[in-house]
Amino acid sequence: MDVEHMRRASVALDDIAYMSDPDHAESVYQKLSSKQMPPPYSGESPWPDANIQLFRDWMDGGFQL
């Protein structure tokens, strides 16, 4: 669901090369941490804080798979 919603905003969540770019990842993190993802129109709940922290940890850990 998140992949489809963010694709509309030209964010390729399902593309590891795209997401491993620090600028792209930081942009997604900012959307997550400000509760803008998933977008309000989707009817979905924002990501839980634990999942947002996991994403941050992935970034801080060097985008390891």
C-alpha positions as CSV (number, residue, x, y, z in Angstrom):
1,M,0.0,0.0,0.0
2,D,2.8,2.5,0.9
3,V,4.6,1.8,-2.3
4,E,1.6,2.6,-4.4
5,H,0.8,5.8,-2.4
6,M,4.3,7.1,-2.6
7,R,4.7,6.2,-6.3
8,R,2.1,8.9,-6.9
9,A,4.6,11.3,-5.4
10,S,7.5,10.0,-7.5
11,V,9.0,8.1,-4.6
12,A,10.2,4.7,-5.5
13,L,10.0,2.8,-2.1
14,D,10.4,-0.5,-3.8
15,D,13.6,0.4,-5.6
16,I,16.6,-0.3,-3.3
17,A,19.0,1.8,-5.5
18,Y,16.6,4.8,-5.2
19,M,16.0,4.3,-1.4
20,S,19.8,3.8,-0.7
21,D,20.4,7.3,-1.9
22,P,20.8,9.3,1.3
23,D,18.8,12.3,0.0
24,H,15.9,10.1,-1.1
25,A,15.9,8.2,2.2
26,E,16.0,11.4,4.2
27,S,13.1,12.7,2.3
28,V,11.1,9.6,3.0
29,Y,12.1,9.7,6.7
30,Q,10.9,13.3,7.0
31,K,7.5,12.2,5.6
32,L,7.4,9.3,8.0
33,S,8.4,11.2,11.1
34,S,6.0,14.0,10.4
35,K,3.2,11.5,9.9
36,Q,2.7,12.5,6.2
37,M,3.1,8.9,5.0
38,P,0.9,7.3,4.1
39,P,-0.9,10.3,2.8
40,P,-4.0,11.4,4.7
41,Y,-6.3,10.7,1.7
42,S,-5.3,7.0,1.8
43,G,-7.3,6.2,4.9
44,E,-4.4,4.3,6.3
45,S,-2.8,4.9,9.7
46,P,0.6,6.5,9.9
47,W,3.5,4.2,10.5
48,P,4.1,3.3,14.2
49,D,7.0,5.1,15.8
50,A,8.9,1.7,16.2
51,N,8.8,1.2,12.4
52,I,9.9,4.8,11.8
53,Q,12.8,4.2,14.2
54,L,13.7,0.9,12.3
55,F,13.8,2.9,9.1
56,R,16.1,5.5,10.7
57,D,18.3,2.7,12.0
58,W,18.5,1.2,8.5
59,M,19.7,4.6,7.2
60,D,22.2,5.1,10.0
61,G,23.5,1.6,9.5
62,G,24.5,2.4,5.9
63,F,21.4,1.1,4.1
64,Q,22.3,-2.6,4.6
65,L,19.9,-5.2,3.3
